[in-house]
Amino acid sequence: MTTDKKIFITGLLLCLLIVFSTTISLALQINGKPPKKNGDLPPTAPDATTTLNTSEPNDTFTVPSTFTVYYRFGVGEKNIFDIQNHRYTKDMICEPSQEYYVELTEQEIDVLYHAILDNNIMNISDNFTRNWNDQGISFGVEPLSTARLTVTLNGQTKTIIWAANYYNPNDPEVIQLQNVTHLIEEILSQKETALGIEQPSCGYL
């Protein structure tokens, strides 16, 4: 290859390199950044849904300060939970009842408050103790457990009584009531475990 041809090819390659570099530079200026490769994604936005931290007060706490619940249950209604005074009396059956200091967290009160609202407790019947049906057939349960729930809310106080031999366990209002009373008993069960509360050494026959 002659010297003139070598010079010509070298110059041509240099021109092509300059054109290529200029094109890339212009593309970067127009787009502001290089094209994304597969897998390049924008930063993930923070999740708007968060788990409530039960160790901190709930800023959206909406329970009225006048909200109180007093619940008695069991055979002879010897189990008593007074939320306002943080007092829990546990029936030890064959031994004297024991009293404990049990305070609910704001979150537990909030859950209970909304359960009462959701189940329309202030507007259901206040007596579920009838133990005979329309045919006059009576229902017996021994030993008989009963319950008494008293709720004060927005200046109104309502007491509801229930007996285990109530003739219609499928009554929708009974189910509404038990949605609340079972919640209270579940909370108490968890408190008993956390506090190491002693269980009765005997039972009702």
C-alpha positions, -999 to 999 in steps of 0.1 A, spaced: 0 0 0 14 34 -10 20 62 15 -7 83 0 -34 56 5 -23 50 41 -27 87 48 -61 88 31 -75 57 51 -61 71 84 -78 104 78 -111 88 69 -110 67 101 -103 99 121 -133 116 105 -156 87 112 -145 87 148 -151 124 152 -186 121 137 -195 91 160 -183 110 191 -202 141 182 -234 121 177 -231 104 211 -225 138 227 -255 154 211 -277 124 222 -266 128 258 -273 165 258 -308 160 243 -318 131 267 -301 144 297 -288 109 306 -278 77 288 -306 53 277 -318 29 304 -306 -6 303 -329 -36 311 -333 -37 349 -327 0 354 -358 12 374 -367 44 392 -363 44 430 -393 26 447 -417 51 464 -423 46 501 -452 23 509 -482 44 520 -496 16 540 -477 10 573 -482 -13 602 -494 5 634 -466 7 659 -483 -3 692 -454 11 712 -464 46 702 -497 65 707 -520 66 677 -522 101 663 -556 93 649 -570 80 682 -607 89 680 -622 72 711 -642 97 733 -628 103 767 -662 93 782 -661 59 767 -663 31 793 -670 -6 794 -679 -28 823 -682 -65 817 -692 -94 840 -693 -129 828 -692 -166 837 -711 -187 862 -725 -163 887 -708 -135 867 -678 -136 890 -654 -126 863 -654 -88 862 -636 -64 839 -638 -26 847 -619 -9 819 -622 26 834 -606 16 867 -583 -10 852 -597 -37 875 -600 -74 866 -615 -98 890 -610 -135 881 -632 -163 893 -609 -190 908 -640 -213 912 -630 -234 943 -608 -207 958 -614 -170 965 -616 -147 935 -584 -128 927 -582 -91 916 -556 -77 892 -546 -44 878 -551 -47 840 -548 -16 818 -556 -17 781 -534 0 755 -548 28 734 -548 5 705 -568 -22 724 -593 4 735 -596 17 699 -603 -18 686 -629 -24 712 -645 10 706 -648 3 669 -662 -32 675 -690 -17 696 -697 8 668 -695 -18 640 -719 -41 658 -743 -13 667 -743 -23 703 -760 8 715 -791 0 694 -796 -37 698 -819 -54 724 -808 -53 760 -821 -87 771 -811 -121 757 -822 -144 786 -854 -159 773 -850 -197 775 -881 -209 757 -892 -208 721 -925 -201 705 -936 -237 710 -930 -234 748 -899 -257 748 -874 -245 773 -836 -249 772 -816 -257 802 -778 -253 807 -759 -264 838 -740 -247 852 -755 -216 836 -731 -189 824 -744 -154 820 -730 -121 810 -737 -84 816 -722 -58 793 -725 -21 802 -712 5 778 -712 43 782 -707 62 750 -715 98 741 -735 104 772 -756 72 767 -753 41 790 -766 8 779 -766 -26 798 -772 -58 779 -777 -91 797 -773 -126 781 -777 -162 793 -762 -193 778 -796 -209 776 -810 -182 754 -835 -199 731 -821 -185 698 -782 -186 696 -785 -176 659 -802 -144 667 -783 -118 646 -782 -94 676 -768 -121 698 -740 -126 673 -734 -88 673 -732 -89 711 -709 -119 711 -686 -102 685 -678 -77 713 -679 -100 743 -656 -125 727 -632 -97 718 -631 -86 754 -625 -122 766 -598 -126 740 -580 -95 751 -583 -106 787 -569 -140 778 -538 -124 762 -534 -102 793 -535 -132 816 -508 -148 796 -486 -117 795 -491 -111 833 -487 -148 843 -521 -148 860 -529 -180 877 -556 -203 864 -582 -221 885 -572 -255 898 -608 -268 895 -638 -262 873 -676 -261 874 -694 -294 871 
